């Protein structure tokens, strides 16, 4: 038996557990048929094996706007790097995603295309799974084994006893751990232009062994008052029956728990236009910029009220996305707080002259839960965002707003481990008096000698706005000296604002320091990333 020729390698990159559930089914089904198979998560894979594998199936989800999930990043980057120039595998790829996003299943598309470019032989066209993925995914598993049947030898006696061809899902509210809400308090003052919460959750007996840098997924629900307004706008009875598999539920309950109402995407608007037949909405669809602006600023209630139409309840539900968990960086270390996790939550409140639009999860935590209530949570491992194993290595932490959260956890962990490596934090917000998140904690760590450098950029404290990027450029010599002495740089915050500006500043200081052009400076920054000396967790 050949390790590579006679074995089906099943590789998965999962964010919420759905891709894993399909991979597990494929592996068990392979064994039930007598095939030799091996199951591996992308972070655990030896990527050098890719060039040797002869039979490969890949199951991968897509995160956000077409990006690979954290667990798939290493595999994705290796596959698209110069480290591999050919593959010999016969392959099939299943992509999981959300069709309401523009780049639906983009990671699956990219991987399938790249395997073909490297010389792989596609055995089954790429299949894309939407949020309701179960039936499509199960059919794909059956089709995969039909496609590979001519090339995979049966090496073992088929073992169908005790095997059930079904998916075991663990990425939803039914399997989420119900964490007790221990504490919630405002980190911002009453005169701040925003509200930011510190939330503590009990993880007692949960089995969640998080590390600093990981994230907690919180399942919120939609406001009952909001759903009542939506039902009024739809002119539908809240007790309208909705068939859900073998049960029947009330429409109001379904809208509260199952569907994304506070966020819309251009594709949701497009789907709504298809059922509403509203001519004014068709005009909006013709202008891409206006459509994207509308989707970014409005919600489902706006869409229904702004562009009324005649359609069935079932058609309307078919437009909506399923309600998903919200991820928050862990702002604590188990070494210090024990069986609990702290998170930092910005309360989303966007008001105009008509009404206030609230974020589903932040308003759930702030307005609809009390201390002692239970919160459905999951743990999201962020393996790419980790403290150095060597406690003597210095670290530089760069964050703005709630991006400071993981760094509170980092510093707690370094303190608990009595780490000797120096710690430097650059933090940005609007006003020092009202928005200095975790000021007391950070001051205490400074006094204890654990936070060696603390630079702040409060953009609204003076006439000329100052941002974290200005600190990077002002302290360039010191920063580059730290990096040359092995420091690891961590960046956490908004992808479009903070992360982009930080990267631009790094390119600038690397260019100036080394006397090189921006292209070469970008390559040096990419090398720092490859060496894990520059790590990002952005959203």
C-alpha positions in Angstrom: 0.0 0.0 0.0 1.3 3.4 -1.0 0.9 6.2 1.6 0.0 8.7 -1.1 -1.2 6.7 -4.1 -3.8 4.6 -2.3 -5.0 7.0 0.3 -7.6 9.7 0.1 -6.4 12.8 1.9 -9.3 14.9 3.4 -8.1 18.4 4.3 -10.4 21.0 5.9 -10.3 24.6 6.9 -13.2 25.4 9.2 -14.2 28.6 11.0 -17.4 27.6 12.8 -17.2 23.9 12.5 -19.3 23.3 9.4 -16.4 22.4 7.1 -15.1 20.1 9.8 -18.4 18.3 10.0 -18.4 17.6 6.3 -14.8 16.4 6.4 -15.6 14.1 9.3 -18.5 12.6 7.3 -16.3 12.1 4.2 -13.7 10.4 6.3 -16.1 8.1 8.0 -17.9 7.3 4.7 -14.6 6.5 3.1 -13.8 4.0 5.8 -17.3 2.5 5.6 -16.6 1.8 2.0 -13.3 0.1 2.7 -11.0 3.0 1.4 -7.9 4.2 3.1 -8.4 7.8 4.2 -6.7 10.4 6.4 -8.3 13.4 7.9 -6.4 16.5 8.8 -7.2 20.1 9.7 -5.2 22.7 7.7 -3.3 24.1 10.6 -2.1 20.6 11.6 -0.9 19.7 8.1 2.6 19.3 6.9 2.3 21.5 3.8 5.3 19.9 2.1 3.1 16.8 1.7 1.0 18.6 -0.9 3.5 17.9 -3.6 3.3 14.1 -2.8 -0.5 13.6 -2.3 -2.2 11.8 -5.2 -5.8 11.9 -4.0 -7.1 15.0 -2.3 -10.4 16.5 -1.2 -10.5 20.0 0.3 -13.4 21.4 2.3 -13.0 25.0 3.2 -15.1 27.9 4.4 -14.8 31.6 3.4 -14.6 34.4 5.9 -15.9 37.9 5.4 -15.2 39.4 1.9 -13.6 36.4 0.3 -10.8 35.8 2.7 -9.7 32.4 4.0 -10.7 31.7 7.7 -7.8 31.9 10.2 -7.5 28.1 10.2 -7.0 28.0 6.5 -4.6 30.9 6.1 -1.4 28.9 6.3 -2.6 26.3 3.8 -3.9 29.1 1.5 -0.7 31.1 1.7 1.6 28.1 1.1 -0.5 27.0 -1.9 -0.1 30.4 -3.4 3.6 30.9 -2.6 6.7 30.0 -4.4 7.4 27.2 -1.9 5.4 24.8 -4.1 5.6 24.6 -7.9 3.6 21.5 -8.7 1.1 19.0 -7.4 0.2 15.6 -8.8 -3.1 15.2 -6.9 -6.5 14.3 -8.4 -8.7 16.6 -6.4 -12.1 17.9 -5.5 -13.0 21.1 -3.6 -16.1 22.0 -1.6 -16.5 25.7 -0.7 -18.7 26.8 2.2 -19.9 30.4 2.5 -22.7 32.9 2.6 -24.2 33.9 -0.8 -25.2 37.3 0.6 -21.5 38.3 0.4 -20.0 39.5 -2.8 -17.2 37.0 -2.8 -19.2 33.9 -2.1 -17.0 30.8 -1.5 -14.0 32.7 -2.8 -11.5 30.7 -0.8 -12.8 27.5 -2.3 -12.6 29.0 -5.8 -9.1 30.2 -5.2 -7.8 26.8 -3.9 -9.5 24.8 -6.7 -8.0 27.1 -9.4 -4.6 27.1 -7.8 -4.5 23.3 -7.6 -5.3 23.2 -11.3 -2.6 25.7 -12.1 0.0 23.6 -10.3 -0.9 20.5 -12.4 -3.6 18.9 -10.3 -6.4 16.9 -12.1 -9.9 18.0 -11.1 -12.2 15.1 -10.5 -15.3 17.0 -9.7 -16.2 20.7 -10.4 -16.1 23.0 -7.5 -19.3 22.9 -5.5 -20.5 25.9 -3.4 -22.6 25.6 -0.2 -24.7 28.4 1.1 -25.7 28.9 4.8 -28.2 26.0 4.5 -25.4 23.7 3.4 -26.3 20.3 4.8 -28.1 18.7 1.8 -25.7 20.1 -0.8 -22.7 19.0 1.3 -24.0 15.4 1.8 -24.6 15.1 -1.9 -21.1 16.4 -2.6 -19.7 13.6 -0.4 -21.6 11.0 -2.4 -20.4 12.5 -5.7 -16.8 12.6 -4.5 -16.7 8.9 -4.0 -18.3 8.2 -7.3 -15.7 10.4 -9.0 -12.7 8.8 -7.1 -14.1 5.2 -7.4 -12.0 4.4 -10.5 -8.7 5.5 -8.8 -9.1 4.5 -5.2 -8.5 0.8 -4.3 -10.6 -0.9 -1.6 -8.1 -1.9 1.0 -10.2 -2.9 3.9 -13.4 -4.7 4.5 -16.3 -2.3 4.2 -17.6 -1.3 7.7 -21.1 0.0 7.4 -22.4 -1.3 10.7 -23.0 1.6 13.1 -22.4 4.2 10.4 -25.0 6.9 9.8 -24.6 9.1 6.7 -25.3 12.4 8.4 -23.6 15.5 9.5 -22.8 16.1 13.2 -22.9 19.9 13.6 -21.4 21.8 16.5 -21.3 25.3 15.3 -24.6 26.7 16.4 -26.5 28.0 19.4 -27.7 24.5 20.3 -24.2 23.3 21.0 -22.8 26.6 22.3 -21.8 26.8 25.9 -24.2 28.8 28.1 -21.9 31.2 29.9 -23.1 33.1 33.0 -22.8 36.9 32.6 -20.6 37.8 35.6 -20.1 41.5 34.9 -20.7 44.3 32.4 -19.6 47.9 32.8 -18.9 50.9 30.6 -15.2 51.6 29.8 -16.1 54.9 28.3 -17.4 57.9 30.3 -20.8 59.5 30.0 -19.6 62.3 27.8 -18.0 60.0 25.3 -19.3 59.9 21.7 -19.5 56.1 22.0 -20.2 53.2 24.4 -17.6 50.5 25.0 -18.3 47.6 27.4 -16.2 45.4 29.5 -18.0 42.0 29.7 -16.9 39.1 31.9 -18.3 35.6 31.2 -18.0 32.4 33.3 -16.5 29.5 31.5 -16.8 27.1 34.5 -17.0 23.5 33.4 -17.1 24.6 29.8 -13.9 22.8 28.7 -12.9 26.0 26.8 -9.2 26.3 27.2 -8.5 29.6 25.5 -5.2 31.3 24.9 -4.5 35.0 24.8 -5.2 36.0 21.2 -8.2 33.8 20.8 -11.8 35.0 20.4 -15.1 34.3 22.0 -18.1 34.0 19.7 -21.4 35.3 21.1 -24.8 34.4 19.8 -27.2 37.3 20.3 -30.8 37.6 19.4 -32.8 40.4 17.7 -34.7 42.9 19.8 -38.4 41.9 20.2 -39.4 45.6 19.8 -37.5 45.7 16.5 -39.1 42.5 15.3 -42.5 44.0 16.2 -41.8 47.0 14.1 -40.7 44.8 11.2 -43.8 42.7 11.4 -45.9 45.9 11.4 -44.1 47.1 8.3 -44.7 43.8 6.6 -48.3 43.7 7.8 -47.9 40.1 8.9 -49.3 38.4 12.0 -46.5 37.5 14.5 -48.1 34.1 15.0 -47.8 33.2 11.3 -46.7 29.6 11.3 -43.3 28.7 9.9 -42.4 25.0 9.2 -39.0 24.2 10.6 -38.0 20.6 9.7 -40.4 18.5 11.8 -41.8 21.3 13.9 -43.8 24.5 13.4 -42.7 27.8 14.9 -44.1 31.3 15.2 -42.8 33.9 12.7 -41.9 36.3 15.5 -39.8 33.7 17.2 -38.0 32.8 14.0 -37.2 36.4 13.3 -35.9 37.0 16.8 -33.6 34.0 16.8 -32.7 32.9 13.3 -32.3 35.8 10.8 -29.9 38.7 10.3 -32.0 41.8 10.5 -29.6 44.6 11.6 -27.2 44.1 8.7 -27.9 43.9 5.0 -25.6 43.4 2.0 -25.9 44.4 -1.6 -26.9 40.8 -2.5 -29.6 40.9 0.1 -31.0 44.1 -1.5 -30.7 42.4 -4.9 -32.7 39.4 -3.7 -35.3 41.6 -2.1 -35.6 43.5 -5.4 -36.4 40.3 -7.1 -39.4 39.6 -5.0 -40.6 43.1 -4.3 -40.7 44.3 -8.0 -40.2 47.9 -6.7 -39.0 50.1 -9.6 -37.3 52.6 -7.3 -35.2 49.8 -5.8 -34.2 48.7 -9.3 -32.9 52.2 -9.9 -30.8 51.9 -6.8 -29.3 48.6 -8.0 -28.1 50.3 -11.2 -25.8 52.5 -9.1 -23.1 50.3 -7.4 -21.8 53.1 -5.2 -25.2 54.1 -4.0 -26.2 50.5 -3.4 -23.1 49.8 -1.3 -23.7 53.0 0.7 -27.3 52.1 1.3 -26.4 48.5 2.4 -23.7 49.8 4.8 -26.0 52.3 6.5 -29.4 50.6 6.5 -31.0 47.5 7.8 -33.9 45.1 6.9 -36.6 47.4 8.4 -35.3 50.3 6.4 -35.3 48.2 3.2 -38.9 47.0 3.8 -40.2 50.5 4.6 -38.2 52.4 1.9 -39.1 49.9 -0.9 -42.5 48.2 -0.1 -43.7 45.3 -2.2 -46.1 42.4 -2.4 -44.6 38.9 -1.6 -45.1 35.9 0.7 -43.5 35.4 4.1 -41.6 32.5 2.7 -40.2 34.6 -0.1 -39.2 37.3 2.4 -37.4 34.8 4.6 -35.6 33.4 1.5 -34.0 36.9 1.1 -32.5 37.0 4.6 -29.2 35.7 5.8 -29.1 33.4 8.8 -28.1 35.1 12.1 -24.5 34.4 13.0 -22.4 34.8 16.1 -20.2 37.8 16.6 -16.6 37.4 17.5 -14.8 39.3 20.2 -11.1 39.1 21.1 -10.5 37.7 24.5 -9.3 40.5 26.8 -8.0 38.3 29.6 -5.6 35.5 30.5 -6.9 32.3 32.2 -3.7 32.4 34.2 -5.0 35.5 36.0 -8.8 35.3 35.8 -9.3 31.5 36.0 -12.5 30.0 34.5 -13.8 33.2 32.9 -13.2 35.2 29.8 -13.4 38.9 29.4 -14.4 40.6 26.1 -14.5 44.2 25.0 -17.6 45.2 23.1 -18.4 48.4 21.2 -22.1 49.2 21.4 -23.3 49.9 17.9 -25.8 52.8 17.8 -26.3 54.6 14.6 -29.0 57.3 14.9 -30.6 59.6 12.4 -33.7 61.8 12.5 -35.9 58.7 12.1 -34.6 56.1 14.5 -31.5 54.5 16.1 -30.1 51.3 14.4 -28.5 49.0 17.0 -26.0 46.2 16.5 -27.7 42.9 17.3 -25.1 41.4 19.6 -23.9 44.6 21.4 -27.4 45.7 22.1 -28.2 42.1 23.3 -25.4 42.3 25.8 -26.0 45.9 26.9 -29.8 46.3 26.8 -31.3 42.8 27.1 -29.1 40.9 29.5 -28.5 41.3 33.2 -25.7 39.9 35.4 -26.6 36.3 36.1 -28.2 35.7 32.7 -26.8 33.0 30.4 -25.0 33.8 27.1 -24.5 31.3 24.3 -20.8 31.3 23.4 -18.2 29.4 21.5 -14.4 29.5 21.4 -12.6 30.6 18.2 -8.9 29.6 18.2 -6.8 32.3 16.5 -3.5 30.4 16.1 -1.9 33.1 13.9 -2.1 35.6 16.8 0.1 34.2 19.6 2.5 35.3 22.2 6.1 34.1 21.6 6.9 30.9 23.4 10.1 32.4 24.6 9.2 34.8 27.4 12.4 36.8 26.8 11.3 38.0 23.4 10.1 41.6 23.4 6.7 42.5 22.0 5.1 45.6 20.4 1.3 45.8 20.5 -0.5 48.3 18.2 -4.2 48.8 18.6 -7.0 51.3 18.4 -10.4 51.3 20.1 -11.5 47.8 21.0 -8.3 46.5 19.3 -6.7 46.9 22.7 -8.6 43.9 24.0 -6.2 41.1 23.2 -3.3 43.1 24.5 -4.8 43.3 27.9 -4.9 39.5 27.8 -1.3 39.4 26.5 -0.1 41.6 29.3 -1.9 39.6 32.0 -0.4 36.4 30.6 3.1 37.9 30.5 2.7 39.1 34.1 1.5 35.6 35.2 4.4 34.0 33.5 6.9 36.5 34.9 8.1 37.1 31.4 11.3 39.1 31.1 10.8 40.3 27.5 9.9 44.0 27.3 6.3 45.0 26.4 5.4 48.1 24.4 1.8 49.3 23.7 0.7 51.9 21.2 -3.0 52.7 21.7 -5.3 55.1 19.8 -8.7 56.5 20.5 -10.6 59.8 20.3 -10.4 61.5 23.7 -8.1 60.7 26.6 -10.7 61.8 29.3 -13.6 59.7 27.9 -12.1 56.9 25.8 -8.9 55.7 27.4 -10.0 52.0 27.6 -8.5 50.0 30.5 -6.5 53.0 31.6 -6.4 51.8 35.2 -5.3 48.3 34.2 -2.6 49.7 31.9 -1.3 52.2 34.5 -1.2 49.4 37.1 0.9 47.2 34.7 3.2 50.1 34.1 3.7 50.6 37.9 4.4 46.8 38.2 7.1 47.1 35.5 5.3 44.9 33.1 4.4 47.6 30.5 7.7 49.2 29.6 6.5 51.6 27.0 3.0 53.1 26.6 2.3 55.6 23.7 -1.2 57.0 23.2 -2.7 58.8 20.3 -6.0 60.6 21.1 -7.1 62.0 17.8 -9.5 64.6 19.1 -7.5 66.0 22.0 -5.9 68.7 19.8 -6.7 70.6 16.7 -4.5 68.4 14.5 -5.6 64.8 14.6 -3.0 62.3 15.8 -3.2 58.6 15.1 -1.3 55.5 16.0 0.5 55.7 12.6 2.0 59.0 13.7 3.5 57.3 16.7 5.0 54.5 14.5 6.7 57.1 12.3 7.9 59.3 15.2 9.3 56.3 17.1 10.7 54.6 14.0 14.3 54.3 15.2 13.3 52.7 18.5 10.7 50.5 16.9 13.1 49.2 14.3 15.7 48.6 16.9 13.2 46.5 18.9 12.4 44.5 15.7 16.1 44.0 14.9 16.5 42.6 18.4 13.7 40.0 17.7 10.6 41.8 18.9 7.2 40.5 17.6 4.8 43.2 16.4 1.1 42.7 16.9 -1.7 44.7 15.2 -5.3 44.6 16.2 -8.1 46.9 15.0 -10.2 47.8 11.9 -9.0 46.3 8.6 -9.7 49.3 6.5 -8.5 52.1 8.8 -6.0 51.0 11.5 -4.4 48.0 9.7 -4.0 49.8 6.4 -2.5 52.8 8.0 -0.1 50.7 10.2 1.1 48.8 7.1 1.7 52.0 5.2 3.7 53.5 8.1 5.8 50.3 8.4 6.5 50.5 4.6 7.5 54.1 5.1 9.9 53.6 8.0 11.5 50.5 6.5 12.0 52.4 3.3 13.6 55.3 5.0 15.7 53.3 7.4 17.2 50.9 4.8 17.3 53.4 1.9 15.1 51.2 -0.3 12.0 51.8 -2.5 8.5 51.1 -1.3 8.3 47.8 -3.2 11.3 46.4 -1.5 10.0 47.8 1.8 6.8 45.9 1.2 8.7 42.7 0.6 10.6 43.2 3.9 7.3 43.6 5.7 6.0 40.4 4.0 9.1 38.7 5.3 8.4 39.9 8.8 4.9 38.4 8.4 6.3 35.1 7.1 8.7 35.0 10.1 5.7 35.6 12.4 7.4 38.8 13.6 4.4 40.9 12.3 1.0 39.4 13.2 -2.4 40.9 12.6 -5.9 40.3 13.9 -8.1 42.7 12.1 -11.9 43.0 11.4 
